[in-house]
Amino acid sequence: MNFTELANGACSQMEEAIQTFILPGSLSECRRYGNGHINDTFFLATKAEDGKHCFILQRINTHVFHDPEGLMNNVSGVTEFLRNEIIKANGDPNRETLTLISTKDGHCCYQDSIGSWWRIYRFIDGAATYDVVRKPEDFYQSAKAFGHFQRLLAKYPVAELTETIPDFHNTPARYETFLKAVNDDSCGRAASVQKEIQFVMERANDIPVIMNLLKEGKLPQRVTHNDTKLNNIMLDDQTGEAICVIDLDTIMPGSSLFDYGDSIRFGANTGEEDETDLSKVSLSLELFETYTRGFLEGCEGSLTGLEIQMMPMGAKMMTLECGMRFLTDYLQGDTYFRIHREHHNLDRCRSQFALVADMEKKWDTMHQIVADTASRLQ
């Protein structure tokens, strides 16, 4: 089989990696798969005496993830823990969590002869991911799945997890980076975005709230996914129900508020993440209620009272943090986030800040929705 066009010139390493893993039969198909922007992903099929077997092969992006061994220890530990919990609940571990394929020497990943890192998962048939919410039920299903993910991992030994991206949701650290970017003004852009800079600074007192509560032990440290978009949930083709949380590379210690809040930021916004017409940007209270209901149902009472009370703050802070990161990148010359037009990061920043401002207008209603939903589920 010709691998040349599949692995960006690393065809021999791809063959080397595939031959290292325990796969049944002989390779019959290999093609690029999905539209992910981080790792190189391929669909594999093998033909054996008992039929066709399908897998996902990935080359881990070590420019983004500098500790691939630590990352894979996280993934291996979490998926094995999930597998055991799913079996206890009489579920199907082959569909309800990712299954890593071992190498012939018993490892969960492989480093090839030029230093690239590879892994293989069993392919989950009869399910798909979606980049956009087709209907409110999709958003509800993703919420329920991420809540269920929290519940299943409530007793996982969080201290064993590696921070795959240090300080990823450390909002105070992000704020310090932002202040430095403002002060350095390396691209001479600060004067033109004083309104946006002031927007962040006016909310400086809110920025450390969640991290302080974590440090004080008032909020529990949990296993967090940290990329809780709809396309990281597999929905069953027949029932439309969420069956599996995928893309576990950003699994880290953190707060449940990170995962909940980022989902609201991304999924309950009536506008696009980079919307230039800010009149289109607002918090959909309907979708906010839908996601809150699904998330709390999935958690099944595993959250503390303070976590529930702080859910609106999680939504606000993840949105503010994201906008602040876009603004920081704009000030630094657009070096982190990929842009597709001039001022793209500034447009993204303004959209996030417009969403924060709308949340603040609806603050009391958000809290009431959370309290009423939690009360109904007791």
PyMOL commands that set and color helices and strands:
alter all, ss='L'
color gray80, all
select helices_A, chain A and resi 11-20+68-88+93-96+136-152+158-160+171-184+190-201+209-215+230-232+256-267+278-280+285-299+305-309+311-331+344-361+363-377
alter helices_A, ss='H'
color red, helices_A
select strands_A, chain A and resi 26-32+40-48+51-59+110-111+117-122+127-128+222-224+233-236+242-245+252-254
alter strands_A, ss='S'
color yellow, strands_A
deselect
rebuild
show_as cartoon
